[in-house]
Amino acid sequence: AIIEPRPEYKRDKTWSFWKVAPHNFDDCVKKSWENFSINIPNKTNHLECKDYPYQSIDSGLFYKKIIDQLKENKNISFLNNIRNIKHENSFIFNSVPITKSGKDNLWQHFCGVEIKTRENIFDDGIINLMDFDCDQKESIHFFYTLPFQKNGALVETTWLSKMNDNSEKDYDNQIKNYIEQNLKIKNYEIVYKEEGAIPLFYPSNTNEKNKINIGTAGGMTRLSTGYTFLNIQEHSKYIRMNIENIQSAKKYDIGKKYQFLDKVFLRVLEKHPEKMPSIFFNMFSASSDTIIKFLSNKSNLLQDISIILKMPKWIFIKSLIN
């Protein structure tokens, strides 16, 4: 049985990532790009990612594919409440994270709109991954633009913060001002909107007998980036391969190395938000393959070192000690 309270599945989010590993959803990819940029005021860095294209998956297409396949199996039922089944003797895969409220918790929170323009305005061969040329409000703020067509793009405002400043959540005005003032677009139509918040801390889900936490609840979110989709795919493959002895199998994680590096990185982010635009920009001065592998949990030691050498040494050393 699949327990899901939503009454219907429809497009409600966009999953994007560099394709560093095969996945089963190429037919759900809305668009792929082989070029991306990142910019801070008065500086722009253009990079290629031909070996690891950046992809966006339409959640509506994803849901349809999965539901169509599940409907072929008559043994699977959809229920909207766990109380509808006797679960005491069941094996549960839980994707609901327990995120206790706390004023010191960091979040990646965002809102995006897909717009259509009357004229062909966008270069649909390149995405703008991070545009820090915007008001930071003593947090970390950037815009993100994915051009799906020459006359259509997803434009998103993204914050890394503790979500204790309500002015950061004035997403509609932020996006409107960015589209009209930064992108210089006056005539456009909003055809889709999405909003969300990703915890940049591990949820407090505990291991229990006959229960495996998956997704964000299972620690599959990379805390420094928020990337989760491909980690979930690899975790799912691991579960499938070990399903016969899953309770005794080694717990799957994204790697202790990345958990440690992310912990240090987030300390710097919390203590020195004003330095983060430059830190992100300098990270992307490494080779594109190196930074992509590092952000996607696929880097080797030499690649890790090359990224670390791009960081301001003293700030990170103090965060490591403290």
C-alpha positions as CSV (number, residue, x, y, z in Angstrom):
1,A,0.0,0.0,0.0
2,I,1.1,3.6,-0.7
3,I,-0.1,6.1,1.9
4,E,-0.4,9.6,0.4
5,P,-2.8,12.3,1.6
6,R,-2.9,14.3,-1.6
7,P,-6.1,13.8,-3.6
8,E,-4.3,14.0,-7.0
9,Y,-0.9,14.0,-8.5
10,K,-0.1,17.0,-10.7
11,R,3.0,19.1,-11.5
12,D,4.1,20.8,-8.2
13,K,7.8,20.9,-8.4
14,T,10.9,20.8,-10.7
15,W,13.8,18.5,-9.9
16,S,17.1,19.7,-11.4
17,F,20.6,18.2,-11.2
18,W,23.7,17.3,-13.2
19,K,23.4,13.9,-14.7
20,V,26.4,12.3,-13.1
21,A,24.8,8.9,-13.0
22,P,22.2,7.1,-15.1
23,H,18.6,7.2,-14.0
24,N,15.3,5.8,-15.2
25,F,13.5,9.1,-16.0
26,D,15.0,10.4,-19.2
27,D,11.5,10.4,-20.6
28,C,10.5,12.9,-17.9
29,V,13.3,15.3,-18.5
30,K,11.9,18.7,-19.6
31,K,15.2,20.0,-20.9
32,S,18.9,19.4,-20.6
33,W,21.7,22.1,-20.9
34,E,25.4,21.8,-21.5
35,N,26.3,25.3,-20.3
36,F,25.7,27.3,-17.2
37,S,26.7,30.6,-15.5
38,I,27.1,32.0,-12.1
39,N,27.5,35.7,-11.3
40,I,28.1,38.2,-8.5
41,P,27.9,42.0,-9.1
42,N,30.2,42.9,-12.0
43,K,31.5,39.4,-12.5
44,T,30.2,36.4,-14.5
45,N,31.6,32.9,-14.9
46,H,30.5,30.8,-17.9
47,L,31.1,27.0,-17.7
48,E,30.4,24.0,-19.8
49,C,29.0,20.7,-18.6
50,K,28.9,18.6,-21.7
51,D,30.0,15.4,-19.8
52,Y,27.4,16.0,-17.1
53,P,24.5,17.9,-18.6
54,Y,22.2,19.8,-16.2
55,Q,18.7,18.3,-16.4
56,S,15.2,19.3,-15.2
57,I,12.5,16.8,-14.5
58,D,8.9,17.8,-14.7
59,S,7.2,16.3,-11.6
60,G,3.9,16.0,-13.6
61,L,5.5,13.6,-16.1
62,F,7.3,11.8,-13.3
63,Y,4.1,11.2,-11.4
64,K,2.2,10.0,-14.5
65,K,5.0,7.5,-15.4
66,I,5.1,6.0,-11.9
67,I,1.4,5.9,-11.3
68,D,0.8,4.2,-14.7
69,Q,3.3,1.5,-13.8
70,L,1.9,1.0,-10.3
71,K,-1.6,0.6,-11.7
72,E,-0.4,-2.4,-13.7
73,N,0.2,-4.2,-10.4
74,K,-3.2,-5.1,-8.8
75,N,-1.5,-5.8,-5.4
76,I,-0.7,-2.1,-4.9
77,S,-3.4,0.1,-3.3
78,F,-3.4,3.9,-2.7
79,L,-4.7,5.1,0.7
80,N,-4.8,8.6,2.2
81,N,-4.2,7.7,5.8
82,I,-2.0,5.2,7.6
83,R,-4.9,4.4,9.9
84,N,-6.6,2.7,7.0
85,I,-4.3,-0.3,7.3
86,K,-2.9,-2.5,10.0
87,H,0.7,-1.5,10.0
88,E,1.9,-3.1,13.2
89,N,3.2,-6.1,11.3
90,S,4.1,-4.3,8.1
91,F,7.5,-3.2,6.8
92,I,7.4,0.6,6.2
93,F,9.4,2.8,3.9
94,N,8.9,6.3,5.4
95,S,9.6,9.5,3.4
96,V,8.1,11.9,5.9
97,P,10.9,13.9,7.6
98,I,10.5,15.0,11.2
99,T,11.8,18.6,11.3
100,K,11.6,20.0,14.7
101,S,11.2,23.8,14.7
102,G,14.3,25.7,15.9
103,K,15.4,29.3,15.5
104,D,18.9,28.1,14.6
105,N,17.9,25.7,11.8
106,L,19.1,26.7,8.3
107,W,16.7,26.2,5.3
108,Q,16.9,26.6,1.6
109,H,13.6,28.2,0.8
110,F,12.4,29.3,-2.6
111,C,9.7,30.2,-5.0
112,G,9.8,29.9,-8.8
113,V,7.5,30.9,-11.6
114,E,7.5,29.7,-15.2
115,I,6.9,32.6,-17.6
116,K,6.1,32.9,-21.2
117,T,7.1,36.0,-23.2
118,R,5.8,37.4,-26.4
119,E,9.2,37.6,-28.0
120,N,12.2,35.2,-28.1
121,I,14.2,36.7,-25.2
122,F,16.1,33.8,-23.6
123,D,19.2,31.9,-24.7
124,D,17.8,28.4,-24.1
125,G,21.3,26.8,-24.4
126,I,22.5,28.1,-21.0
127,I,21.1,28.3,-17.5
128,N,22.0,30.9,-14.9
129,L,22.6,28.7,-11.9
130,M,23.2,31.5,-9.3
131,D,22.8,35.2,-9.7
132,F,23.9,36.9,-6.5
133,D,23.3,40.4,-7.9
134,C,20.4,41.0,-5.6
135,D,19.5,42.1,-2.0
136,Q,21.0,39.7,0.5
137,K,19.3,41.0,3.7
138,E,22.2,39.6,5.8
139,S,21.4,36.1,4.5
140,I,22.3,34.3,1.2
141,H,20.1,35.1,-1.7
142,F,20.3,34.4,-5.4
143,F,18.1,34.0,-8.5
144,Y,18.1,30.9,-10.7
145,T,16.9,30.9,-14.3
146,L,16.2,27.8,-16.4
147,P,15.2,28.7,-20.0
148,F,13.0,25.9,-21.3
149,Q,12.4,27.7,-24.6
150,K,13.5,31.0,-26.2
151,N,10.3,32.5,-25.0
152,G,9.8,30.6,-21.7
153,A,11.8,30.1,-18.5
154,L,11.6,29.1,-14.8
155,V,12.7,32.1,-12.7
156,E,13.3,31.3,-9.1
157,T,14.2,33.3,-6.0
158,T,16.2,31.2,-3.5
159,W,17.3,32.0,0.1
160,L,19.7,30.2,2.5
161,S,18.6,31.4,5.9
162,K,16.9,30.6,9.2
163,M,13.6,31.8,7.8
164,N,13.2,34.3,10.7
165,D,12.9,37.4,8.5
166,N,9.4,37.5,6.9
167,S,10.6,40.0,4.3
168,E,12.6,37.2,2.7
169,K,9.3,35.4,2.0
170,D,7.9,38.3,-0.2
171,Y,8.7,36.0,-3.1
172,D,6.2,37.4,-5.6
173,N,7.6,41.0,-5.4
174,Q,11.2,39.7,-5.5
175,I,10.5,37.7,-8.7
176,K,8.5,40.5,-10.3
177,N,11.3,43.0,-9.7
178,Y,14.0,40.6,-10.9
179,I,12.1,39.8,-14.1
180,E,11.4,43.4,-14.9
181,Q,14.5,45.1,-13.7
182,N,17.3,42.5,-14.1
183,L,16.0,40.5,-17.0
184,K,14.4,43.6,-18.6
185,I,11.2,41.8,-19.4
186,K,8.0,43.8,-19.3
187,N,5.5,41.7,-21.2
188,Y,5.1,38.1,-19.8
189,E,2.6,35.7,-18.5
190,I,3.0,33.4,-15.5
191,V,1.9,29.9,-16.4
192,Y,3.1,27.9,-13.4
193,K,4.3,28.6,-9.8
194,E,6.1,26.4,-7.2
195,E,7.3,27.0,-3.7
196,G,9.2,25.0,-1.2
197,A,11.7,24.7,1.7
198,I,14.5,22.2,2.1
199,P,16.0,21.6,5.5
200,L,19.8,22.2,5.6
201,F,20.0,19.9,8.6
202,Y,19.3,16.2,9.1
203,P,15.7,15.4,10.3
204,S,15.3,13.7,13.6
205,N,13.8,10.5,12.2
206,T,15.1,7.5,14.1
207,N,15.8,4.0,13.0
208,E,13.1,1.6,14.0
209,K,12.4,-2.1,13.5
210,N,10.6,-2.8,10.3
211,K,11.0,0.7,9.1
212,I,13.5,2.4,6.7
213,N,13.6,6.1,6.2
214,I,13.9,7.3,2.6
215,G,14.3,10.6,0.8
216,T,15.0,13.6,3.0
217,A,13.8,11.6,6.0
218,G,16.6,9.1,5.2
219,G,19.3,11.7,4.9
220,M,19.4,11.8,1.1
221,T,19.5,15.6,0.9
222,R,23.0,17.0,0.4
223,L,23.0,19.8,3.0
224,S,25.3,22.2,1.2
225,T,23.2,22.1,-2.0
226,G,19.8,20.8,-1.3
227,Y,20.3,18.2,-4.1
228,T,18.2,15.1,-3.4
229,F,16.7,13.5,-6.5
230,L,19.7,11.4,-7.7
231,N,20.6,10.4,-4.2
232,I,17.1,9.0,-3.8
233,Q,17.5,7.0,-7.1
234,E,20.7,5.5,-5.9
235,H,19.2,4.7,-2.4
236,S,16.3,3.0,-4.2
237,K,18.6,0.9,-6.2
238,Y,20.5,-0.1,-3.1
239,I,17.2,-1.1,-1.4
240,R,16.1,-3.1,-4.4
241,M,19.4,-5.0,-4.6
242,N,19.3,-5.8,-0.9
243,I,15.6,-6.2,-0.4
244,E,15.8,-9.9,0.8
245,N,18.0,-8.9,3.8
246,I,17.3,-5.2,4.0
247,Q,17.0,-5.1,7.8
248,S,20.5,-6.5,8.3
249,A,22.1,-4.6,5.3
250,K,24.4,-1.7,6.0
251,K,22.6,1.6,6.2
252,Y,23.0,3.6,3.0
253,D,24.3,7.1,3.2
254,I,25.7,9.7,0.8
255,G,29.1,9.5,2.3
256,K,30.7,10.5,5.6
257,K,33.2,12.7,3.8
258,Y,30.5,14.9,2.3
259,Q,28.6,15.0,5.6
260,F,31.8,16.3,7.3
261,L,32.5,18.8,4.5
262,D,29.0,20.1,4.5
263,K,29.0,20.6,8.3
264,V,32.0,22.8,8.0
265,F,30.6,24.6,5.0
266,L,27.3,25.4,6.7
267,R,29.2,26.7,9.8
268,V,30.9,29.2,7.5
269,L,27.6,30.0,5.8
270,E,25.9,30.7,9.1
271,K,28.7,32.8,10.5
272,H,29.8,34.7,7.4
273,P,26.8,35.0,5.0
274,E,28.2,38.2,3.5
275,K,31.2,36.3,2.2
276,M,29.1,33.5,0.6
277,P,28.5,35.0,-2.9
278,S,32.3,35.3,-3.4
279,I,32.9,31.9,-1.9
280,F,30.4,30.2,-4.3
281,F,31.8,32.2,-7.2
282,N,35.3,31.1,-6.5
283,M,34.3,27.5,-6.1
284,F,33.1,27.6,-9.7
285,S,36.5,28.8,-10.9
286,A,37.6,25.2,-10.6
287,S,37.1,23.0,-13.7
288,S,33.4,22.4,-14.3
289,D,33.8,18.6,-14.1
290,T,35.5,18.9,-10.7
291,I,32.9,21.2,-9.1
292,I,30.0,19.2,-10.6
293,K,31.4,15.9,-9.2
294,F,32.1,17.5,-5.8
295,L,28.5,18.9,-5.5
296,S,27.1,15.5,-6.7
297,N,29.0,13.3,-4.2
298,K,31.2,11.8,-7.0
299,S,34.5,13.5,-6.4
300,N,37.9,11.9,-5.6
301,L,40.4,13.1,-3.1
302,L,42.3,15.3,-5.6
303,Q,39.1,16.9,-6.8
304,D,38.2,17.6,-3.1
305,I,41.5,19.2,-2.5
306,S,41.2,21.4,-5.6
307,I,37.8,22.7,-4.4
308,I,39.1,23.2,-0.8
309,L,42.0,25.3,-2.1
310,K,39.5,27.7,-3.6
311,M,38.1,28.5,-0.2
312,P,39.2,31.3,2.1
313,K,41.6,29.2,4.3
314,W,41.4,31.0,7.7
315,I,37.6,31.3,7.8
316,F,37.3,27.5,7.1
317,I,40.0,26.6,9.5
318,K,38.3,28.5,12.3
319,S,35.0,26.9,11.5
320,L,36.7,23.5,11.5
321,I,38.1,24.1,15.0
322,N,34.9,25.6,16.4
